[in-house]
Amino acid sequence: MSLLETVLAMCGLNTQTSQEVKGVLEWVEQQGGLHTIVSHLQSGEYSEVVNSWLGDQQNVALSSDLVKKMINSEAIEQLAARMGINTSDALNLLVKYLPQLVDKASTAGVVDKKADLTGLVSQLMH
């Protein structure tokens, strides 16, 4: 059992949710980490959306169409392949988890590069 799987089990997540979170977190690392993703999105036309996740205001919700515009199709296909799902389902996972991950991993408007994995996963699920 990997460290990530151990953390997910400690948080009491069911198997499907654990696999979803694990897959998205591994994909985030494959993309260079959450900090890299956030920096990329902030430098473009999506800074207002991303800044809502970083700040104390209500998170701007995502849609599949918006994720398609924000994240290149190759990266979405990588998540789908990693998870063994179609790209539509991969988009839905990003819609569900990306804003929450950024929100929980940030303080004072900045993504914490050393966010505690156990704490982050625990916050994400509660």
C-alpha positions in Angstrom: 0.0 0.0 0.0 1.4 3.4 -1.0 1.6 6.4 1.3 -1.3 8.0 -0.6 -3.4 4.9 -0.3 -2.6 4.7 3.5 -3.6 8.4 3.9 -6.9 7.9 2.0 -7.7 4.8 4.1 -6.9 6.7 7.3 -9.4 9.4 6.2 -12.1 6.7 6.0 -12.8 7.2 2.3 -14.7 4.6 0.4 -12.9 2.7 -2.4 -14.4 4.7 -5.3 -13.8 8.1 -3.7 -10.3 7.0 -2.7 -9.5 6.0 -6.2 -10.8 9.3 -7.6 -8.8 11.4 -5.1 -5.7 9.3 -5.6 -6.0 9.5 -9.4 -6.5 13.3 -9.4 -3.6 13.9 -6.9 -1.3 11.7 -8.9 -2.3 13.6 -12.0 -1.7 16.9 -10.3 1.8 15.8 -9.5 2.3 14.6 -13.1 1.4 18.1 -14.2 4.1 19.6 -12.0 2.1 20.0 -8.8 -0.8 22.2 -7.7 1.4 25.3 -7.6 2.3 24.8 -11.2 -1.3 24.3 -12.3 -2.4 27.4 -10.4 0.4 29.6 -11.7 -0.4 28.5 -15.3 -4.2 29.2 -14.8 -3.6 32.6 -13.1 -1.4 33.8 -15.9 -4.2 33.4 -18.4 -7.8 34.4 -18.7 -8.9 32.3 -15.7 -7.2 34.3 -13.0 -10.5 35.4 -11.5 -11.8 31.8 -11.3 -8.5 30.6 -9.7 -8.3 33.5 -7.3 -11.7 32.7 -6.0 -10.4 29.2 -5.0 -7.3 30.8 -3.3 -9.2 33.5 -1.4 -11.8 33.5 1.3 -14.8 34.2 -1.0 -17.1 31.6 -2.5 -15.3 29.3 -5.0 -16.3 29.9 -8.6 -17.7 26.6 -9.7 -16.4 24.8 -12.7 -18.2 23.1 -15.6 -16.9 20.5 -18.0 -16.8 23.1 -20.7 -14.7 25.5 -18.6 -12.3 22.8 -17.6 -11.8 21.9 -21.3 -10.8 25.5 -21.9 -8.6 25.8 -18.9 -6.7 22.5 -19.1 -5.2 21.2 -22.4 -6.8 18.1 -23.9 -3.6 16.1 -23.6 -3.5 16.6 -19.8 -7.2 15.6 -19.6 -6.5 12.5 -21.7 -3.6 11.6 -19.3 -5.9 11.7 -16.4 -8.5 9.6 -18.2 -5.8 7.0 -19.1 -4.4 7.0 -15.6 -7.9 6.3 -14.2 -9.0 4.0 -17.0 -12.0 6.2 -17.7 -13.3 8.3 -20.6 -12.4 11.9 -21.0 -15.9 13.1 -20.0 -15.5 11.3 -16.7 -12.0 12.8 -16.3 -13.4 16.2 -16.8 -16.0 15.6 -14.2 -13.3 14.6 -11.7 -11.5 17.9 -12.3 -14.8 19.8 -11.9 -15.3 18.1 -8.6 -11.9 18.1 -7.1 -9.7 20.8 -8.6 -11.3 23.8 -6.9 -11.4 22.0 -3.6 -7.8 21.0 -3.8 -6.6 24.5 -4.5 -8.9 25.9 -1.8 -7.7 23.5 0.8 -4.0 23.8 -0.1 -3.9 27.6 -0.1 -3.5 30.2 2.6 -3.5 33.9 2.2 -4.1 33.6 -1.5 -1.1 31.3 -2.2 -0.8 27.6 -2.7 1.3 26.0 0.0 4.0 24.0 -1.8 4.4 21.9 1.4 0.7 21.2 2.1 0.2 18.3 4.4 -1.2 15.4 2.4 -3.2 13.9 5.2 -4.7 17.2 6.2 -5.5 18.1 2.6 -7.2 14.8 1.9 -9.1 15.0 5.2 -10.3 18.6 4.5 -11.2 17.7 0.9 -13.6 15.0 2.1 -15.3 16.9 4.9 
